[in-house]
Amino acid sequence: MRSLRIGLPLASLVTGAALLLTAPAAHAADTPLRDLAAAKGKLIGTAVTGSKLTGTYGDLAGGQFSSLTPGNAMKWGTVEPTRGSFNWTEADQIVAFAQAHNQKVRGHTLVWHNQNPSWLTNGSWTPAQLGSLLQNHITTEVSRYKGEIAAWDVVNEPFNDDGTYRSDLWYDNLGSGYIANALTWAHAADPDAKLYINDYNVEGVNAKSDALYNLVKSLKAQGVPIDGVGLQAHLILGQVPSTLQQNIQRFADLGVDVAITELDVRMQLPADSTKLAQQKADFNSVVAACAAVTRCVNVTVWGFTDADSWVPGTFPGYGAATPYDENYQPKPAYYGIATALGGSDSGGGTPPPTGACTAAYSVSSQWNTGFTGQVTISCSGASLSSWKANWTFGAGQRITQAWNATCTQSGTAVSCANASYNGSVPDGGSVTFGFNGSWSGSNPVPTVTLG
Ligand code: XIL
């Protein structure tokens, strides 16, 4: 297996000099992520596009990862675009690739509000008809891959952010019972597959993850086959929830497995070295949180290369969300993952910060032409003896008065230095200063940097 993985890039040398120049030499000496993860008893996965599984993309997908999730290939709209006429081509291809590379497959997904075929969403069905369409769909797809799928995301995104059930085709017509039914039907079709409910914005402890927690608890109490929860983890740079590990642990304590199923960390483009270092720290803390909980069994990235990521198309202005760049070179984020799994940090840029002081800006009140804002500087694992908080106003705002700091504004650039009495911010402590300002049109929150 190992000599095969090394052999493929060498073969590509004879096909063109351009490949030689872009060959990912930097990671050739690194232990593959899949081996690091295996040593911790975990799977490391990626979402993939079937048509791309050749060349460098195929080498990395097969060589670095131990679990694959079809990004789109198993969704209902893909597999049954016309009622009764099935297209399993890409799904079959991904399953075959995974088997050839000794990888697990996470099936994704059976019941969702999105990417359903138009014949289904445009049809008018009685609840009984819809229930049997769903049962047939689940039975057909799960049976086709019986014994070949390690885990299924049976139900995807059933909740709203406030913890209520999402109003969609399924809930509106079948009530919340569709979830238990879907799990039961999937279990009947493949009793060995681990069955998951998967959602986003459930990474930290919040109203939505509370709802998921209560649902899983009640499904377990009723004897419904539920084996795991998937935390998608489509994250924004610098915003890994501080309660991630605690949240993973509480699900584990309910007696289910947990997987990070769709990890990416998006940033506003263009990327720069500061953002990439933060992204490395973010990937590191997500993988470390999973590594710390025995029942967290899989971390899957939603695309391993920026050349194959849904982010730029879905979140305009954002991108660079994956561990490899568009030329398949490992980014600092790759080493954020590797180090969380006990690997080395070779070539990975600055290591994840062990401590930092950060500044948070907020508007506490706002009226027709004016507003009051504040900035809190907090230190954790670090301290300051003096500080300067700097930002650029994006919509013509002006500072008119400040307290607990001396602020100057030149054009759109604001710089606030500590007062004589509050320059020191101890480890674990924080300092806040405030200001009044004027605004018109809009009053967007700027990003504050400490200097
Ligand atoms: C995304 C795919 O990556 C895109 O290619 C597609 O256009 C839209 O769906 N949550 C999920 C995934 O569960 O299935 C979604 O995948 C991303 C959000």
Residues whose N, C-alpha, C, O or C-beta is under 5 A from the ligand:
A	BS01	XIL	G71 W310
